[in-house]
Structures are given as structure tokens and as C-alpha cells.
Amino acid sequence: MDANDIKVKEAIGFKEYLEIGDSYYQKNDIDSAIKNYYSALKIDSTNPKVLLNIYIKFSSTQFLNTNDKLMKEICLFFLNQQNICHRYGFDNFLRFTLYSKNKDFIGNYKLNKHYKFNDKLVSILNDKILQLILKRCLVVDSDLEEFLTQIRKNLLEIYTSRTNDIIKRIYKFLICFAEQCFFNEYIFKFTKKEEKLLLKVEKELSKKKKIDEYDLLLISLYKPIKSLNFLNNKLGIYQSKSKDFNDYLKFTFRDSEYENNLANEIREISKINNKKSLIVKHQYEENPFPRWRTTNLPDKTDLKDFIYKKTKNHFIDYDLKKKKILIAGCGTGQQILNYSGINDVDIYAVDISKTSLGYAKRMTDQYKIQNIKYFQTDLLNIDLLKESFDMIVCTGVLHHMEKPFEGLKSLCKVLKPNGFLKLGLYSTIGRSSIKELRSDIERLDLDFNKKNMSRIREIISNSENNEIKNLSKFTDFYSTSGFRDLIFNKIEHTFSLIEIKNEIFKHNLKFLGFEVISNYLQMFKVYYPDYNSELNLMYWNDFEINFPKTFVSMYNFWVSKNYLPKMVKN
Ligand SMILES: C[S@@+](CC[C@H](N)C(=O)[O-])C[C@H]1O[C@@H](n2cnc3c(N)ncnc32)[C@H](O)[C@@H]1O
């Protein structure tokens, strides 16, 4: 058999495995489906669409009675891919860790409030799946958070008591754990005793001539190493023998410096004067949102098809110029990736926060996306960019402006006639439990800081009100920037659908439908079966009153700008 024959044989194997996988999937035999899909991916995992489809099927299934060995292999396979969002698979990845298999053992020890670092515990910490979870995903599980918080405390105590051999057996775990703590911006709680012990480690490290990797990793579990001023020069040139350690140093130290440089090169369109905008800027400069490391890469598509898929409307190609898309309030750029598959467009990405823009630029460079121009501006001044756009995306932004509909007015000025606009706005009904919590925070006059954040997290976790307790299931509960954005935002407005309907009308926009979880849309159509009922905001208003969780994250919807032909004078 020559090389060509082998290729043909492999291609047939790949297709057959996919088809067999599909047929099992249709019969709801998900275990067998995933097994065959994985056999296909082992032959070829380079097609992003196939990879993503299988990954989404894997992530949305609860595997119960399955072949453990194979599932672990599949978890490791997905955790090692770059172009998928690992957060989706978190629950399944966690299910197949030694940590989950040994929950009883872990629970028993928890009662003693001190873990014994015996072989069993060491093997749990050295489990590859757990380590990759710490590296790639945000830990969004309260039990795992509690376990890790306790482990961190015990490790610091052991380390500072000079019986520190154990640390050497879990070097790689420490690296992954340090990356997790940097990624969640040190959201785990700590005690006064830990603060004291940490100071001791810092002091010792400052006296040492060489960098002690264990000291550094231990400190890294509690604070960013760039805050250790005495080390900055040494860290800039340090090379470890371990590739993992060098990667950790890049992620937690060098990348931030690099982002700062990128941010400083971004053009500022105008000075930011609005007082409320400055408050919001300050928040997102301190805590750029959302933090992300990997994401799903979209398919390649034409703008026309993209718009049609989202809105069932036709994009009117009235000129031959290259099309322009504006991502207004792009944050850290994860959102930009969703639009990066659109062929032959220029993307303009703007935000009020320079640190967010630096993060976005570093990450989109990493994904080798080249057609993006970044600018810093308040959306109120977006017209100073002197551009107009065929499509604008602005989600999660206007509700943080002093006057959200002034922001909308600014966007309408730069949207071309017949152009398309996607908006994301908070729902008053959807955020009612958060509103309650926010008014408590206001009443207690709690500013955002680590102590108050821990306090509110405890209140949520221990609440007897299920609506409040459920907030601990939000991804944003598990990182400092996420939690600050969710609960502590200084400026936040929420809306009803009646208010939105009125504003849309005022701005001469046409409603083109929600991006809503498909189950809700199916349910909506049962209640309102008439043709195009999904375009009726009054129906949706009634629906939301009956199903208040429909827009719990926000109203995400599309509108287009009505083209008004100029009146001809008689
Ligand atoms: C919650 S984040 C959303 C980020 C992104 N749109 C997303 O969905 O991932 C809000 C973003 O809006 C930006 N922002 C808030 N007010 C702004 C304003 N007046 N002008 C420009 N950007 C603004 C913030 O800096 C922040 O990055």
C-alpha cells in the first residue's frame, strides 16, 4: 500500500466513523456516538466545524454509565485543543477527574479541616484532567473551589513549617493552580493567618539571590507576581528548566507587560469627559471583562448569509465597497472572535477601557485575526471616528452608560441606512434577584473591594432564598471581574420590553427578533403560533411575565435601520 492508498483508507474511515456516530446520536445512544466521533477525530481533527459539532454534543451530555478509560482520553483530547471554549465541557471534564471519583475521601478529610498529603491526595492533585481544567477553564464549581481553597491554606502552612518535601511532588499541580488563581483574579477567600505566612514567604524570597520557583508559585496562589516589585527585573529574564514553568511565567507576568505595550499603541479618538463614563472606565481598566483563554472559532461565512441566518432579512448590497462592522464596547475581544469568520470585512473594535483593548488585541493576535482596527473611545463620541457601518454589535454595554438611549442615538448616527444592529440589554424582570442584592449593597454602602466581594459571595452561597442562591451557578460568580460586573457595577440600568419597543420606534429601527435559547422560542410558538409572532414585542412582554427566566442574562436582539427616502418637494 502506498501513501496515497493509506490516505484514501483513512478518509473513508473518518467519514464512516462520523456517519456511525450520527446514527447512534439519532438513536440517543450518546456513549456509542461519542466513541465513534472520537475515532473519527483521532484520524483527522483539523476541520473546525466537525470538531466543534462533536465537542458541543460531548459538552451537552451527562455521561453516567460509560467507559471511564475512554472518556478520560476524550476529556484530555478536548482539553488539549486550542479552538474550542473549554468552559462548555467543564462539567464533563470534572466528572472524570480523580477528584470527583474520590469525593467521599475528600469530604471526610474536609471535616478535619486539614488535608493529609498522602499518596492518594497527591495522585488526585497530579491528575492530568484536573490540572488541565485549572489551566484552561475557570473553576465554576463551589465544592471544587472549597477544596482548592483548603488545599492552598494547608500547603502554605506545610511550606512555612519547613516540612516542605510534599511541594516537590506536586510541582506541576502548583503551576496549574497558580495559573487558575491568576485567571480568576484571586477570588478564593483567605484567612489572616495565611496573610501572615505569605508575608514570611515573600520576605524570604526577597533575601534570596536566585529565584526560588516554589516560593514564587506559593505566592502566585494569592497575588499577581508583578506586584513583587523587588523581583520585576529578575523575572523579566528568568528561564526555568521546566517548559511548564516558563509558560506560567509568560501567562502570569510577561503577557500583562506585553498587553500594556499593545494598549499604549491604541489610538484614543477623543478625551473621555462624561463623569459616569469615567467611573465605568475605571472599573473595566481595573478588571477587564470577560477574562478568557480559549474560545470556539466560527465557520467562514459571507456577511449576507450571516445576516440572513440571524435575522431572516436580506442584506442590501447598495455599494461595492468593503463592508464594515463595528463592535461597540468590545471588552476583552472574545466577542470579536464570533464575527471573525465573516469574509471580506473590516472590523472596528472600540471600548472605553484601554486595558480591555490591550487584552483583546493580544488575544486576537494569538488567533491570527488581522482585519481588526482598535480604538479607545466613549460611545458617545463614536461619530468622531468618521466611519459608517453595515453592521454594529453592542451587547452588555449601553446599560452601563449614564443615559443608555443617548448611546443608542450615537450608534444610530454611524449605522448605514438599512444597516443591522445587534443589541444586548439587561431585563428588569430577568435581573430581579440581582436588583434586590444590589439594593442591599447600596443600603450597606459597600464599595467594591476584596473583603466586600467575599462577604457578598458568602451571602449568596448561604442564602435561603433560592433565587439569590442560584446566582452561585453563574459563571460570573467565579472570577473577580465577572463578579464585579455581575453585582458591583456602579452604573447599571434595566429595561422592560415596552420601554425597548418605544425606543426602537423613536430611533426609527425595525425589530428583527431575539437570539434566545431555542427551548424558549419553541415554547413561545406554542403560546403564539401565528405567522411572524416572534416579531411582536407585546407578545414577548406577556411571555416574559409568565416565564421570568427567559431573558435572565439579557435581551439579545437584532434591529435594522429603516431607510427613509428623502421627501420630494412638489
Ligand atoms: C460587560 S462588558 C461587555 C463586553 C463585550 N461587549 C462582551 O459582550 O463580551 C462592557 C464593556 O463595555 C465597555 N463600555 C462601557 N461603557 C462604555 C462607553 N461609554 N463607551 C465605550 N465602551 C464602554 C466597558 O469598558 C466594557 O468593556
Ligand as a Chemical Component Dictionary entry (heavy atoms), coordinates in Angstrom:
data_LIG
# 
_chem_comp.id                   LIG 
_chem_comp.type                 NON-POLYMER 
_chem_comp.pdbx_formal_charge   0 
_chem_comp.three_letter_code    LIG 
# 
loop_
_chem_comp_atom.comp_id 
_chem_comp_atom.atom_id 
_chem_comp_atom.alt_atom_id 
_chem_comp_atom.type_symbol 
_chem_comp_atom.charge 
_chem_comp_atom.model_Cartn_x 
_chem_comp_atom.model_Cartn_y 
_chem_comp_atom.model_Cartn_z 
_chem_comp_atom.pdbx_ordinal 
LIG C1  C1  C 0  -19.903 43.865 30.258 1  
LIG S1  S1  S 1  -18.610 44.330 29.218 2  
LIG C2  C2  C 0  -19.140 43.611 27.697 3  
LIG C3  C3  C 0  -18.024 43.346 26.736 4  
LIG C4  C4  C 0  -18.447 42.725 25.404 5  
LIG N1  N1  N 0  -19.403 43.523 24.698 6  
LIG C5  C5  C 0  -18.982 41.344 25.607 7  
LIG O1  O1  O 0  -20.197 41.140 25.455 8  
LIG O2  O2  O -1 -18.188 40.442 25.909 9  
LIG C6  C6  C 0  -18.953 46.040 28.946 10 
LIG C7  C7  C 0  -17.888 46.732 28.139 11 
LIG O3  O3  O 0  -18.407 47.994 27.710 12 
LIG C8  C8  C 0  -17.404 48.979 27.836 13 
LIG N2  N2  N 0  -18.069 50.288 27.991 14 
LIG C9  C9  C 0  -18.882 50.691 28.984 15 
LIG N3  N3  N 0  -19.292 51.955 28.780 16 
LIG C10 C10 C 0  -18.738 52.360 27.620 17 
LIG C11 C11 C 0  -18.781 53.570 26.869 18 
LIG N4  N4  N 0  -19.476 54.623 27.299 19 
LIG N5  N5  N 0  -18.094 53.636 25.716 20 
LIG C12 C12 C 0  -17.371 52.562 25.271 21 
LIG N6  N6  N 0  -17.278 51.408 25.951 22 
LIG C13 C13 C 0  -17.964 51.292 27.100 23 
LIG C14 C14 C 0  -16.631 48.544 29.062 24 
LIG O4  O4  O 0  -15.335 49.098 29.118 25 
LIG C15 C15 C 0  -16.637 47.029 28.924 26 
LIG O5  O5  O 0  -15.509 46.565 28.233 27 
# 
loop_
_chem_comp_bond.comp_id 
_chem_comp_bond.atom_id_1 
_chem_comp_bond.atom_id_2 
_chem_comp_bond.value_order 
_chem_comp_bond.pdbx_ordinal 
LIG C1  S1  SING 1  
LIG S1  C2  SING 2  
LIG S1  C6  SING 3  
LIG C2  C3  SING 4  
LIG C3  C4  SING 5  
LIG C4  N1  SING 6  
LIG C4  C5  SING 7  
LIG C5  O1  DOUB 8  
LIG C5  O2  SING 9  
LIG C6  C7  SING 10 
LIG C7  O3  SING 11 
LIG C7  C15 SING 12 
LIG O3  C8  SING 13 
LIG C8  N2  SING 14 
LIG C8  C14 SING 15 
LIG N2  C9  SING 16 
LIG N2  C13 SING 17 
LIG C9  N3  DOUB 18 
LIG N3  C10 SING 19 
LIG C10 C11 SING 20 
LIG C10 C13 DOUB 21 
LIG C11 N4  SING 22 
LIG C11 N5  DOUB 23 
LIG N5  C12 SING 24 
LIG C12 N6  DOUB 25 
LIG N6  C13 SING 26 
LIG C14 O4  SING 27 
LIG C14 C15 SING 28 
LIG C15 O5  SING 29 
# 
